[in-house]
Amino acid sequence: MKRMIAAGSDYPLLKMLLPQLAKARSTLQRIEIQQTMLRAGVSVMQNGPVQVGFFRDPASGTAFTYVPTPAGFQLRSALWYQGSPLTMDFARRGP
């Protein structure tokens, strides 16, 4: 990527597009992680916390971190976004 940025100085259009491409890549990565987190969370709700181990965090290739909460549980990714890990909260099912 750094080599492309350096080349961008010779190509004004490339220099203008590179930051937008990096932003789009980051957004797509977050969406992929959130989709996987949602599938993992639904599986955990249906079959228990052991299920989290069957889903891989696209950011790291390892399982999401499972954190029990008073309301249910939270899944955490290895990807940090805006100063904190990307997370998704799931509420415990009602009676």
C-alpha positions as CSV (number, residue, x, y, z in Angstrom):
1,M,0.0,0.0,0.0
2,K,2.9,2.4,0.8
3,R,4.3,1.7,-2.6
4,M,1.0,2.6,-4.2
5,I,0.8,5.9,-2.2
6,A,4.3,6.7,-3.4
7,A,3.3,6.0,-6.9
8,G,0.3,8.2,-6.4
9,S,2.5,11.3,-6.4
10,D,3.1,10.6,-10.1
11,Y,-0.6,10.0,-10.8
12,P,-2.9,12.6,-9.4
13,L,-6.1,10.5,-9.9
14,L,-4.5,7.6,-8.1
15,K,-3.5,9.9,-5.2
16,M,-7.1,11.1,-5.0
17,L,-8.6,7.6,-5.0
18,L,-6.3,5.7,-2.6
19,P,-7.7,7.1,0.6
20,Q,-11.2,6.3,-0.5
21,L,-10.2,2.8,-1.4
22,A,-8.6,2.3,2.0
23,K,-11.8,3.6,3.7
24,A,-13.9,1.2,1.6
25,R,-11.7,-1.8,2.4
26,S,-12.0,-1.0,6.1
27,T,-15.8,-0.7,5.9
28,L,-16.0,-4.0,4.0
29,Q,-13.8,-5.7,6.6
30,R,-16.1,-4.4,9.5
31,I,-19.2,-5.6,7.6
32,E,-17.7,-9.1,7.1
33,I,-16.8,-9.3,10.8
34,Q,-20.3,-8.1,11.9
35,Q,-22.0,-10.7,9.6
36,T,-19.9,-13.5,11.1
37,M,-20.5,-12.2,14.6
38,L,-24.2,-12.2,14.0
39,R,-24.1,-15.8,12.8
40,A,-22.0,-16.8,15.8
41,G,-24.2,-14.9,18.3
42,V,-27.4,-16.6,17.0
43,S,-25.7,-20.0,17.2
44,V,-24.6,-19.3,20.8
45,M,-28.1,-18.2,21.7
46,Q,-29.5,-21.4,20.3
47,N,-26.9,-23.9,21.4
48,G,-24.8,-22.4,24.2
49,P,-21.4,-20.6,24.5
50,V,-19.3,-23.5,23.2
51,Q,-20.6,-22.6,19.7
52,V,-18.5,-19.5,19.6
53,G,-15.4,-21.7,18.9
54,F,-16.9,-22.8,15.6
55,F,-16.8,-19.3,14.1
56,R,-13.6,-17.5,13.1
57,D,-13.0,-13.8,13.5
58,P,-12.1,-12.7,9.9
59,A,-9.7,-10.1,11.5
60,S,-7.6,-12.7,13.3
61,G,-8.5,-16.2,12.2
62,T,-9.3,-17.1,15.8
63,A,-12.6,-17.4,17.7
64,F,-14.4,-14.3,18.8
65,T,-14.0,-13.4,22.5
66,Y,-17.1,-14.4,24.4
67,V,-18.0,-12.1,27.4
68,P,-21.0,-12.9,29.6
69,T,-23.0,-9.7,30.6
70,P,-25.9,-9.2,33.0
71,A,-28.3,-8.9,30.0
72,G,-26.8,-11.8,27.9
73,F,-23.4,-11.8,26.3
74,Q,-21.0,-9.8,24.1
75,L,-18.8,-11.0,21.2
76,R,-15.6,-9.1,20.6
77,S,-13.4,-9.1,17.5
78,A,-9.6,-8.6,17.4
79,L,-10.3,-5.6,15.1
80,W,-10.1,-2.3,16.8
81,Y,-12.3,0.5,15.4
82,Q,-12.4,4.1,16.7
83,G,-10.3,3.2,19.8
84,S,-12.1,0.1,21.0
85,P,-12.6,-3.5,19.8
86,L,-15.5,-4.2,17.4
87,T,-18.3,-5.8,19.5
88,M,-21.8,-7.0,19.3
89,D,-24.2,-7.5,22.2
90,F,-26.8,-10.1,22.5
91,A,-29.7,-10.1,25.0
92,R,-30.8,-13.2,26.9
93,R,-34.0,-14.6,25.5
94,G,-37.1,-14.0,27.6
95,P,-39.4,-16.6,29.2
